[in-house]
Amino acid sequence: MSAEAMESEFYSDDEKDALHILPLAIIPLKTPGLRRPRLIKNARFETVVELFRDARSGSGQIDIAGLSDFFDASDATFIEDRVIIEALAEAPSFDVYSLRLTLRSHNLKVDEAEHLRLSGKMQEKLTGYMRVFTRPLVAKVFGDDTRDISSAAQIIDMFREVDREEALRRIKAISDALGLDIEQIPGFLEDYGDIFLSLSYFKRYLDQLRPDFEVFKAWMQEGIVQSHLRHNRDAMRACEVVTSNVDEAIRFVLSRFQAFDETSKEFWKDLSRERYGVLRQLIQSHHHTVGGILCGLSVKLERWHTDFPTATGSPNKRVDFLLAEMVPGLEKIRALEKSAPRLG
């Protein structure tokens, strides 16, 4: 059994594809015992180490510093691994793309690691989102061919089915515009596909969050605003804080997606290395911010579903939940918004 197959026993595809869960087995750590725990984001947007989770015992969590109680704190290998874990814990999101950026900043090779890629199941779910980004690429290379292509790899495969001479001519035109050699085009296609796969991944999360939050707002309105607590200043303030902060966070992410789409369209209208550099930098510079905001919102709504699976609950329980789980951590999401690079 390969090393990757053995390590994959410690996590599921759903965990690897999550924004708020980091199975340490997917990180190239050297301390064997660190392959089983997970880093998770709690509803307060804090990173903790989850040592175990099961239906009977629940979730066993400690803070990062607590790892020294379970491992030899003087061991050089553990010390090295702890530095990496501490850096990862600071990441606002545990999506595989943010993890790769963080690990590269520590000079760790991650490009060949299958663990640091979305699962095949998730990539299939993103097919519809990816078509938006692959369509202009297909048009540039294959003209009016409108087949459903959702990945750079499929575009390369199409060479076997079309007029190769014409396709090569178009590829040459693209390579000239980008200032690349022909043999560099597959690398460009892979890079382009990877960037927009990450963007598609975030868009899918947002499309799930928006209607879910509307249901949550109706839950607050019905169970708190329209209850005997409507005259309770603290209760009304909690509803206002949650609504305004989450609505603003969603608007912020939408504005970034709009900027990405507009810059992408401009790139395909007038291909150049400079325009691609601008597009790539724009998306990557906002990656941690967008991922972190979506991570924070998804964790909070997931906690709501866990605590109120039938979306019921007394007015007092609903307010207690807002004050204990929804309001704490919102300031970290606001800080992410303020730290983001300006558009334009």
Contacts in CASP RR format, 6 or more apart in sequence:
PFRMAT RR
TARGET T0000
AUTHOR 0000-0000-0000
METHOD contacts of the structure
MODEL  1
MSAEAMESEFYSDDEKDALHILPLAIIPLKTPGLRRPRLIKNARFETVVE
LFRDARSGSGQIDIAGLSDFFDASDATFIEDRVIIEALAEAPSFDVYSLR
LTLRSHNLKVDEAEHLRLSGKMQEKLTGYMRVFTRPLVAKVFGDDTRDIS
SAAQIIDMFREVDREEALRRIKAISDALGLDIEQIPGFLEDYGDIFLSLS
YFKRYLDQLRPDFEVFKAWMQEGIVQSHLRHNRDAMRACEVVTSNVDEAI
RFVLSRFQAFDETSKEFWKDLSRERYGVLRQLIQSHHHTVGGILCGLSVK
LERWHTDFPTATGSPNKRVDFLLAEMVPGLEKIRALEKSAPRLG
4 114 0 8 1.000
4 115 0 8 1.000
7 25 0 8 1.000
7 26 0 8 1.000
7 35 0 8 1.000
7 115 0 8 1.000
8 25 0 8 1.000
8 115 0 8 1.000
10 23 0 8 1.000
10 25 0 8 1.000
10 35 0 8 1.000
10 36 0 8 1.000
11 23 0 8 1.000
11 25 0 8 1.000
11 26 0 8 1.000
11 38 0 8 1.000
13 119 0 8 1.000
13 120 0 8 1.000
13 121 0 8 1.000
13 122 0 8 1.000
15 21 0 8 1.000
15 23 0 8 1.000
15 38 0 8 1.000
16 23 0 8 1.000
16 26 0 8 1.000
16 96 0 8 1.000
16 115 0 8 1.000
16 118 0 8 1.000
16 119 0 8 1.000
17 96 0 8 1.000
17 118 0 8 1.000
17 119 0 8 1.000
17 121 0 8 1.000
17 122 0 8 1.000
18 94 0 8 1.000
18 95 0 8 1.000
19 41 0 8 1.000
19 93 0 8 1.000
19 94 0 8 1.000
19 95 0 8 1.000
19 205 0 8 1.000
19 291 0 8 1.000
19 292 0 8 1.000
19 294 0 8 1.000
19 295 0 8 1.000
19 296 0 8 1.000
19 298 0 8 1.000
19 299 0 8 1.000
20 40 0 8 1.000
20 41 0 8 1.000
20 93 0 8 1.000
20 94 0 8 1.000
20 295 0 8 1.000
20 296 0 8 1.000
20 298 0 8 1.000
20 299 0 8 1.000
20 302 0 8 1.000
21 38 0 8 1.000
21 39 0 8 1.000
21 40 0 8 1.000
21 41 0 8 1.000
21 94 0 8 1.000
22 38 0 8 1.000
22 39 0 8 1.000
22 40 0 8 1.000
22 88 0 8 1.000
22 94 0 8 1.000
22 99 0 8 1.000
23 38 0 8 1.000
24 34 0 8 1.000
24 35 0 8 1.000
24 36 0 8 1.000
24 37 0 8 1.000
24 38 0 8 1.000
24 39 0 8 1.000
24 85 0 8 1.000
25 35 0 8 1.000
25 36 0 8 1.000
25 115 0 8 1.000
26 96 0 8 1.000
26 99 0 8 1.000
26 113 0 8 1.000
26 115 0 8 1.000
26 116 0 8 1.000
27 84 0 8 1.000
27 85 0 8 1.000
27 88 0 8 1.000
27 99 0 8 1.000
27 103 0 8 1.000
27 115 0 8 1.000
28 103 0 8 1.000
28 108 0 8 1.000
28 110 0 8 1.000
28 113 0 8 1.000
29 35 0 8 1.000
29 81 0 8 1.000
29 84 0 8 1.000
29 85 0 8 1.000
30 77 0 8 1.000
30 80 0 8 1.000
30 81 0 8 1.000
31 71 0 8 1.000
31 75 0 8 1.000
31 77 0 8 1.000
31 78 0 8 1.000
31 81 0 8 1.000
33 71 0 8 1.000
34 67 0 8 1.000
34 71 0 8 1.000
34 78 0 8 1.000
34 81 0 8 1.000
34 85 0 8 1.000
36 51 0 8 1.000
37 49 0 8 1.000
37 50 0 8 1.000
37 51 0 8 1.000
38 49 0 8 1.000
38 50 0 8 1.000
39 47 0 8 1.000
39 48 0 8 1.000
39 49 0 8 1.000
39 50 0 8 1.000
39 85 0 8 1.000
39 88 0 8 1.000
39 89 0 8 1.000
39 94 0 8 1.000
40 47 0 8 1.000
40 48 0 8 1.000
40 50 0 8 1.000
40 61 0 8 1.000
41 47 0 8 1.000
41 94 0 8 1.000
41 295 0 8 1.000
41 296 0 8 1.000
41 299 0 8 1.000
42 48 0 8 1.000
42 61 0 8 1.000
42 299 0 8 1.000
43 299 0 8 1.000
43 300 0 8 1.000
43 303 0 8 1.000
43 325 0 8 1.000
43 326 0 8 1.000
43 328 0 8 1.000
43 329 0 8 1.000
44 325 0 8 1.000
44 328 0 8 1.000
44 329 0 8 1.000
45 295 0 8 1.000
45 296 0 8 1.000
45 299 0 8 1.000
45 329 0 8 1.000
45 332 0 8 1.000
45 333 0 8 1.000
47 64 0 8 1.000
47 89 0 8 1.000
47 90 0 8 1.000
48 61 0 8 1.000
48 62 0 8 1.000
48 63 0 8 1.000
48 64 0 8 1.000
49 61 0 8 1.000
49 62 0 8 1.000
49 63 0 8 1.000
49 64 0 8 1.000
49 66 0 8 1.000
49 67 0 8 1.000
50 59 0 8 1.000
50 60 0 8 1.000
50 61 0 8 1.000
51 60 0 8 1.000
51 61 0 8 1.000
51 62 0 8 1.000
51 70 0 8 1.000
52 58 0 8 1.000
52 59 0 8 1.000
52 60 0 8 1.000
53 59 0 8 1.000
53 60 0 8 1.000
62 69 0 8 1.000
64 82 0 8 1.000
64 85 0 8 1.000
64 86 0 8 1.000
64 89 0 8 1.000
67 82 0 8 1.000
67 85 0 8 1.000
68 82 0 8 1.000
71 78 0 8 1.000
72 78 0 8 1.000
73 79 0 8 1.000
83 106 0 8 1.000
84 103 0 8 1.000
84 106 0 8 1.000
84 108 0 8 1.000
87 102 0 8 1.000
87 105 0 8 1.000
87 106 0 8 1.000
88 94 0 8 1.000
88 99 0 8 1.000
88 102 0 8 1.000
88 103 0 8 1.000
91 98 0 8 1.000
91 99 0 8 1.000
91 102 0 8 1.000
91 288 0 8 1.000
92 98 0 8 1.000
92 288 0 8 1.000
92 289 0 8 1.000
92 291 0 8 1.000
92 292 0 8 1.000
92 293 0 8 1.000
92 295 0 8 1.000
92 296 0 8 1.000
92 332 0 8 1.000
92 336 0 8 1.000
93 288 0 8 1.000
93 291 0 8 1.000
93 292 0 8 1.000
93 294 0 8 1.000
93 295 0 8 1.000
94 295 0 8 1.000
95 198 0 8 1.000
95 201 0 8 1.000
95 202 0 8 1.000
95 291 0 8 1.000
95 295 0 8 1.000
96 116 0 8 1.000
96 117 0 8 1.000
96 118 0 8 1.000
97 198 0 8 1.000
97 201 0 8 1.000
97 287 0 8 1.000
98 287 0 8 1.000
98 288 0 8 1.000
98 291 0 8 1.000
98 292 0 8 1.000
99 110 0 8 1.000
99 116 0 8 1.000
100 110 0 8 1.000
100 111 0 8 1.000
100 116 0 8 1.000
101 284 0 8 1.000
101 287 0 8 1.000
101 288 0 8 1.000
103 110 0 8 1.000
103 116 0 8 1.000
104 110 0 8 1.000
110 116 0 8 1.000
118 126 0 8 1.000
118 197 0 8 1.000
118 201 0 8 1.000
122 201 0 8 1.000
123 151 0 8 1.000
123 197 0 8 1.000
125 204 0 8 1.000
126 150 0 8 1.000
126 197 0 8 1.000
126 200 0 8 1.000
126 201 0 8 1.000
126 204 0 8 1.000
127 148 0 8 1.000
127 150 0 8 1.000
128 150 0 8 1.000
128 200 0 8 1.000
129 199 0 8 1.000
129 200 0 8 1.000
129 201 0 8 1.000
129 203 0 8 1.000
129 204 0 8 1.000
130 150 0 8 1.000
130 151 0 8 1.000
130 193 0 8 1.000
130 196 0 8 1.000
130 197 0 8 1.000
130 200 0 8 1.000
131 148 0 8 1.000
131 149 0 8 1.000
131 150 0 8 1.000
132 200 0 8 1.000
133 192 0 8 1.000
133 193 0 8 1.000
133 196 0 8 1.000
133 199 0 8 1.000
133 200 0 8 1.000
133 264 0 8 1.000
134 149 0 8 1.000
134 150 0 8 1.000
134 151 0 8 1.000
134 152 0 8 1.000
134 154 0 8 1.000
134 155 0 8 1.000
134 193 0 8 1.000
134 196 0 8 1.000
135 146 0 8 1.000
135 149 0 8 1.000
136 264 0 8 1.000
136 265 0 8 1.000
136 268 0 8 1.000
137 152 0 8 1.000
137 155 0 8 1.000
137 189 0 8 1.000
137 192 0 8 1.000
137 268 0 8 1.000
138 145 0 8 1.000
138 146 0 8 1.000
138 147 0 8 1.000
138 149 0 8 1.000
138 155 0 8 1.000
138 158 0 8 1.000
139 145 0 8 1.000
140 170 0 8 1.000
140 174 0 8 1.000
140 268 0 8 1.000
140 271 0 8 1.000
141 155 0 8 1.000
141 158 0 8 1.000
141 167 0 8 1.000
141 170 0 8 1.000
141 171 0 8 1.000
141 174 0 8 1.000
142 158 0 8 1.000
142 162 0 8 1.000
142 167 0 8 1.000
142 170 0 8 1.000
143 170 0 8 1.000
145 158 0 8 1.000
145 162 0 8 1.000
147 158 0 8 1.000
149 155 0 8 1.000
149 158 0 8 1.000
151 193 0 8 1.000
151 197 0 8 1.000
152 189 0 8 1.000
152 190 0 8 1.000
152 192 0 8 1.000
152 193 0 8 1.000
155 189 0 8 1.000
156 186 0 8 1.000
156 189 0 8 1.000
158 167 0 8 1.000
159 167 0 8 1.000
171 182 0 8 1.000
171 185 0 8 1.000
172 182 0 8 1.000
174 185 0 8 1.000
174 271 0 8 1.000
175 181 0 8 1.000
175 182 0 8 1.000
175 184 0 8 1.000
175 185 0 8 1.000
177 271 0 8 1.000
177 272 0 8 1.000
178 188 0 8 1.000
178 271 0 8 1.000
178 272 0 8 1.000
178 273 0 8 1.000
178 276 0 8 1.000
179 273 0 8 1.000
180 188 0 8 1.000
180 273 0 8 1.000
191 280 0 8 1.000
195 280 0 8 1.000
195 283 0 8 1.000
195 284 0 8 1.000
196 264 0 8 1.000
198 283 0 8 1.000
198 287 0 8 1.000
199 257 0 8 1.000
199 260 0 8 1.000
199 283 0 8 1.000
202 253 0 8 1.000
202 257 0 8 1.000
202 290 0 8 1.000
202 291 0 8 1.000
202 294 0 8 1.000
203 257 0 8 1.000
205 294 0 8 1.000
205 298 0 8 1.000
206 250 0 8 1.000
206 253 0 8 1.000
206 254 0 8 1.000
206 257 0 8 1.000
206 294 0 8 1.000
208 298 0 8 1.000
209 250 0 8 1.000
209 294 0 8 1.000
209 297 0 8 1.000
209 298 0 8 1.000
209 301 0 8 1.000
210 250 0 8 1.000
212 301 0 8 1.000
213 246 0 8 1.000
213 250 0 8 1.000
213 297 0 8 1.000
213 301 0 8 1.000
215 311 0 8 1.000
216 301 0 8 1.000
216 304 0 8 1.000
217 243 0 8 1.000
219 308 0 8 1.000
219 311 0 8 1.000
219 318 0 8 1.000
220 239 0 8 1.000
220 242 0 8 1.000
220 243 0 8 1.000
220 318 0 8 1.000
220 322 0 8 1.000
221 239 0 8 1.000
223 313 0 8 1.000
223 315 0 8 1.000
223 318 0 8 1.000
224 230 0 8 1.000
224 235 0 8 1.000
224 236 0 8 1.000
224 239 0 8 1.000
224 315 0 8 1.000
224 318 0 8 1.000
224 319 0 8 1.000
224 322 0 8 1.000
225 236 0 8 1.000
225 239 0 8 1.000
227 315 0 8 1.000
228 315 0 8 1.000
229 235 0 8 1.000
229 236 0 8 1.000
229 315 0 8 1.000
229 316 0 8 1.000
229 319 0 8 1.000
230 236 0 8 1.000
232 319 0 8 1.000
234 319 0 8 1.000
234 323 0 8 1.000
235 315 0 8 1.000
235 319 0 8 1.000
235 322 0 8 1.000
238 319 0 8 1.000
238 322 0 8 1.000
238 323 0 8 1.000
238 326 0 8 1.000
238 327 0 8 1.000
239 322 0 8 1.000
241 327 0 8 1.000
241 330 0 8 1.000
242 322 0 8 1.000
242 326 0 8 1.000
242 327 0 8 1.000
242 330 0 8 1.000
245 330 0 8 1.000
245 333 0 8 1.000
245 334 0 8 1.000
246 297 0 8 1.000
246 330 0 8 1.000
248 334 0 8 1.000
248 337 0 8 1.000
249 293 0 8 1.000
249 297 0 8 1.000
249 333 0 8 1.000
249 334 0 8 1.000
249 337 0 8 1.000
250 297 0 8 1.000
252 293 0 8 1.000
252 337 0 8 1.000
252 340 0 8 1.000
253 290 0 8 1.000
253 293 0 8 1.000
253 294 0 8 1.000
255 343 0 8 1.000
256 286 0 8 1.000
256 289 0 8 1.000
256 290 0 8 1.000
256 340 0 8 1.000
256 343 0 8 1.000
259 282 0 8 1.000
259 343 0 8 1.000
259 344 0 8 1.000
260 279 0 8 1.000
260 282 0 8 1.000
260 283 0 8 1.000
260 286 0 8 1.000
263 278 0 8 1.000
263 279 0 8 1.000
263 282 0 8 1.000
264 279 0 8 1.000
266 275 0 8 1.000
267 275 0 8 1.000
267 276 0 8 1.000
267 278 0 8 1.000
267 279 0 8 1.000
285 341 0 8 1.000
286 340 0 8 1.000
286 341 0 8 1.000
288 336 0 8 1.000
289 336 0 8 1.000
289 337 0 8 1.000
289 339 0 8 1.000
289 340 0 8 1.000
292 333 0 8 1.000
292 336 0 8 1.000
293 333 0 8 1.000
293 336 0 8 1.000
293 337 0 8 1.000
296 333 0 8 1.000
297 333 0 8 1.000
300 325 0 8 1.000
300 326 0 8 1.000
303 325 0 8 1.000
304 321 0 8 1.000
304 325 0 8 1.000
304 326 0 8 1.000
307 321 0 8 1.000
307 325 0 8 1.000
308 318 0 8 1.000
308 321 0 8 1.000
END
